[in-house]
Amino acid sequence: MEPPQETAYNPISSADAVIRYAGNFVPSWAGAIAIDLLPGILVFMLAVTQAAIRNGRDGLSIEETLTLADLKAAINAMKDVEASMGDADSEIIRRMRNDPPPSKDQNTTTE
């Protein structure tokens, strides 16, 4: 194989560059605009999809639209309510019996 010819780079003026590369402007410009608009198009598609999902849920009861995250939050809330109710019940029973409140020093025992 014969060696490739050496490439010589000759600087050109801005005006010559505009004239020489004018044919490449439109495809390059269109590509750049498409890349810039892509996130907006994706957000628009997501918004339309979400709106369609929400419209499909109209008329459904809460049980039919409950997500797993909602269910977990509800279960945790019920556990918190039950724990606080248990504390309140034990306080009411203690007051009804006129028992003294539990001492802060849990390490001492009465004989």
Secondary structure, 3 states (H helix, E strand, C coil): CCCCCCCCCCCCCHHHHHHHCHHHHHHHHHHHHHHHHHHHHHHHHHHHHHHHHHHHCCCCCHHHHCCHHHHHHHHHHHHHHHHHHHHHHHHHHHHHHCCCCCCCCCCCCCC
